[in-house]
Amino acid sequence: MRLCVIPARGGSKRIPRKNIKPFCGKPMIAYSIEAALKSGLFDKIVVSTDDEEIAKIAKSYGAEVPFIRPSELSDDHTATIPVIAHAIKATCKDLAQVEAVCCIYATAPFVSAKFIKEAYEKLVARHSSYAFSATSFPFPIQRAIKLTKDDRVEMFSPENFAVRSQDLEEAYHDAGQFYWGTPSAWLEGKIIFAPHSTAVLLPRHLVQDIDTPEDWIRAEFMFKAMNLS
């Protein structure tokens, strides 16, 4: 069995009700559910939530909500891995039958069935613990600067000041969309960003964190410009 878990707690602070706030005509969580359905990979698509309204909307778009997430896994400090581990145990009676589990974030409107499939194929082909979405930094991180307490500028790596950008190693970051993992990786709490993982690279224009109202506005502009609806 292949399981999809979409974590969607109700207590978002920076953008209230972010998981179900309308985004280009649909509740935000709808895009994650639809991408999971379109992939055709999952035997179950489960939303892990502590919120009855989120549960109702998730069901209306085709997801299952077989449990309500406990309060101790629903605060501001709860990490993703324990939430997915709980969902696996709460959903699957026979863990031996679970082949792979994919966490898809509820606030990823650019998530694509195509890349979900590619990541699953890499997970299996590379015998990895995890396979997740990533993208490249638009500027060399080796030439990043910081501001000191007295408003001066310092480089994090001054030795790279005179190195040409094209001669610096390219760096990547988590795209914040989805994470495939083996059941044992989730249940054992293995960290994701480690050599036992692999990544599927997304183009930068399909990656947008949505943590502030400004992020939200920018994401809607991008989504409409690319005609993704």
C-alpha positions as CSV (number, residue, x, y, z in Angstrom):
1,M,0.0,0.0,0.0
2,R,1.1,3.5,-0.8
3,L,-0.2,6.2,1.6
4,C,-0.4,9.9,1.2
5,V,-0.6,12.0,4.4
6,I,-1.4,15.7,4.2
7,P,-0.8,17.5,7.6
8,A,-3.1,20.4,8.1
9,R,-3.5,21.7,11.6
10,G,-6.0,24.5,12.3
11,G,-3.8,26.9,14.3
12,S,-1.9,28.8,11.7
13,K,-0.8,32.1,13.2
14,R,0.9,34.3,10.5
15,I,-1.9,33.6,8.0
16,P,-5.0,32.5,9.9
17,R,-6.8,29.5,8.5
18,K,-4.1,29.2,5.9
19,N,-4.8,25.6,5.0
20,I,-8.4,26.4,3.8
21,K,-8.1,30.0,2.9
22,P,-9.2,30.5,-0.7
23,F,-6.3,30.6,-3.2
24,C,-7.2,31.4,-6.8
25,G,-10.7,30.1,-6.3
26,K,-10.2,27.0,-4.1
27,P,-9.2,26.2,-0.6
28,M,-5.4,26.0,-0.4
29,I,-5.5,22.3,0.7
30,A,-7.5,21.4,-2.4
31,Y,-4.4,21.7,-4.6
32,S,-2.5,19.1,-2.6
33,I,-5.4,16.7,-2.5
34,E,-5.9,17.0,-6.3
35,A,-2.3,16.5,-7.1
36,A,-2.2,13.3,-5.0
37,L,-5.3,12.0,-6.7
38,K,-4.0,12.9,-10.2
39,S,-0.8,11.0,-9.5
40,G,-2.7,7.8,-9.3
41,L,-0.1,6.4,-6.9
42,F,-2.0,6.3,-3.6
43,D,-4.3,3.7,-2.1
44,K,-5.2,6.2,0.6
45,I,-5.0,9.9,0.8
46,V,-5.4,11.0,4.4
47,V,-5.5,14.5,5.9
48,S,-4.1,14.7,9.5
49,T,-5.9,17.6,11.2
50,D,-7.1,18.7,14.6
51,D,-9.8,20.9,13.0
52,E,-13.3,19.8,12.0
53,E,-13.8,22.5,9.3
54,I,-10.5,21.4,7.6
55,A,-11.7,17.8,7.9
56,K,-15.0,18.6,6.2
57,I,-13.3,20.5,3.3
58,A,-10.7,17.8,2.8
59,K,-13.4,15.2,2.5
60,S,-15.3,17.3,0.0
61,Y,-12.2,17.2,-2.3
62,G,-11.7,13.5,-2.0
63,A,-9.4,12.9,0.9
64,E,-10.1,10.7,3.9
65,V,-10.0,11.9,7.6
66,P,-10.0,8.6,9.6
67,F,-8.9,10.3,12.8
68,I,-8.6,13.7,14.5
69,R,-5.0,14.6,15.3
70,P,-4.3,14.7,19.1
71,S,-3.6,18.1,20.6
72,E,-0.1,17.1,21.7
73,L,0.8,16.8,18.0
74,S,-1.0,20.1,16.9
75,D,1.0,22.9,18.6
76,D,3.4,25.4,17.0
77,H,6.4,23.3,17.8
78,T,5.4,19.9,16.5
79,A,7.7,18.7,13.7
80,T,6.5,17.0,10.6
81,I,8.0,13.5,11.1
82,P,6.1,12.7,14.4
83,V,2.9,13.8,12.7
84,I,3.4,11.4,9.7
85,A,4.5,8.6,12.0
86,H,1.3,9.0,14.0
87,A,-0.8,9.1,10.8
88,I,0.8,5.8,9.6
89,K,0.0,4.0,12.9
90,A,-3.5,5.5,13.1
91,T,-4.3,4.6,9.5
92,C,-2.6,1.3,8.8
93,K,-3.5,-1.9,10.8
94,D,-0.8,-4.0,9.1
95,L,2.4,-1.9,8.7
96,A,4.0,-4.7,6.8
97,Q,1.8,-4.0,3.9
98,V,2.8,-0.3,3.7
99,E,5.3,0.2,0.8
100,A,5.9,3.9,0.9
101,V,4.4,7.1,2.5
102,C,4.3,10.5,1.0
103,C,3.8,13.7,3.1
104,I,2.4,16.5,0.9
105,Y,2.1,19.9,2.6
106,A,-1.3,21.4,2.6
107,T,0.1,24.8,1.6
108,A,1.8,23.8,-1.7
109,P,-0.5,25.0,-4.6
110,F,2.3,24.5,-7.1
111,V,2.7,20.8,-6.3
112,S,2.6,18.6,-9.3
113,A,1.6,15.0,-9.9
114,K,4.5,14.8,-12.3
115,F,7.1,15.5,-9.7
116,I,5.4,13.4,-7.1
117,K,5.7,10.5,-9.5
118,E,9.4,11.3,-10.3
119,A,10.2,11.3,-6.6
120,Y,8.6,8.0,-6.0
121,E,10.5,6.4,-8.8
122,K,13.8,7.8,-7.4
123,L,12.9,6.5,-3.9
124,V,12.5,3.0,-5.3
125,A,15.3,3.1,-7.8
126,R,17.9,4.5,-5.3
127,H,16.7,2.4,-2.4
128,S,16.5,5.7,-0.4
129,S,14.9,6.3,2.9
130,Y,13.4,9.6,1.6
131,A,12.9,11.4,-1.7
132,F,11.8,15.0,-1.6
133,S,11.3,18.1,-3.7
134,A,14.2,20.6,-3.9
135,T,15.3,23.6,-6.0
136,S,18.5,25.6,-6.5
137,F,19.4,28.8,-4.8
138,P,19.2,31.8,-7.2
139,F,22.5,33.3,-5.9
140,P,25.7,31.5,-4.7
141,I,25.3,30.9,-1.0
142,Q,29.2,31.0,-0.7
143,R,29.0,34.8,-1.3
144,A,26.2,35.5,1.2
145,I,26.5,38.5,3.5
146,K,25.2,39.4,7.0
147,L,24.7,42.6,8.9
148,T,26.4,43.0,12.2
149,K,24.9,44.5,15.4
150,D,26.5,47.9,14.5
151,D,25.0,47.8,11.0
152,R,28.2,46.7,9.2
153,V,28.5,44.1,6.4
154,E,30.4,40.8,6.7
155,M,30.7,37.8,4.4
156,F,29.9,34.4,5.8
157,S,32.8,33.1,3.7
158,P,35.2,35.9,2.9
159,E,37.5,33.6,1.1
160,N,35.0,33.5,-1.7
161,F,34.9,37.2,-2.4
162,A,37.1,37.0,-5.5
163,V,35.8,33.6,-6.8
164,R,33.7,33.8,-9.9
165,S,30.1,32.8,-9.4
166,Q,30.3,30.1,-12.1
167,D,33.2,28.5,-10.2
168,L,31.3,28.0,-7.0
169,E,29.4,24.8,-6.3
170,E,25.7,25.1,-6.8
171,A,23.5,24.7,-3.7
172,Y,20.0,23.6,-3.2
173,H,17.2,23.9,-0.7
174,D,14.1,22.1,0.3
175,A,11.2,23.1,-1.9
176,G,8.6,22.5,0.9
177,Q,6.1,20.6,-1.2
178,F,6.4,16.8,-0.5
179,Y,8.5,14.1,1.0
180,W,8.3,10.4,0.1
181,G,9.7,8.0,2.7
182,T,9.8,4.4,3.7
183,P,7.5,3.5,6.6
184,S,10.6,2.6,8.7
185,A,12.2,6.0,8.0
186,W,9.1,7.8,9.2
187,L,8.5,5.6,12.2
188,E,12.2,5.6,13.3
189,G,12.3,9.4,13.0
190,K,15.2,9.5,10.6
191,I,16.2,13.0,9.6
192,I,15.4,13.8,6.0
193,F,18.3,15.9,4.9
194,A,21.0,13.2,5.0
195,P,22.9,10.8,2.6
196,H,20.1,8.2,2.8
197,S,17.8,10.6,1.0
198,T,17.6,11.7,-2.6
199,A,15.9,14.8,-4.2
200,V,13.9,15.7,-7.2
201,L,14.8,19.1,-8.5
202,L,12.0,21.6,-9.3
203,P,12.4,24.7,-11.4
204,R,12.6,27.8,-9.2
205,H,9.4,29.3,-10.6
206,L,7.4,26.4,-9.2
207,V,8.6,27.0,-5.7
208,Q,7.2,29.6,-3.3
209,D,7.1,29.5,0.5
210,I,3.8,31.0,1.7
211,D,4.4,32.2,5.3
212,T,3.3,35.8,5.2
213,P,0.5,37.8,3.5
214,E,3.1,39.2,1.0
215,D,4.1,35.6,0.1
216,W,0.4,34.8,-0.5
217,I,0.0,37.7,-2.9
218,R,3.1,36.9,-4.8
219,A,2.1,33.2,-5.1
220,E,-1.3,34.1,-6.5
221,F,0.3,36.4,-9.1
222,M,2.7,33.6,-10.1
223,F,0.0,31.0,-10.2
224,K,-2.2,33.1,-12.4
225,A,0.7,34.2,-14.7
226,M,1.5,30.5,-15.3
227,N,-2.1,29.7,-15.9
228,L,-1.9,26.7,-13.5
229,S,-5.6,26.7,-12.5
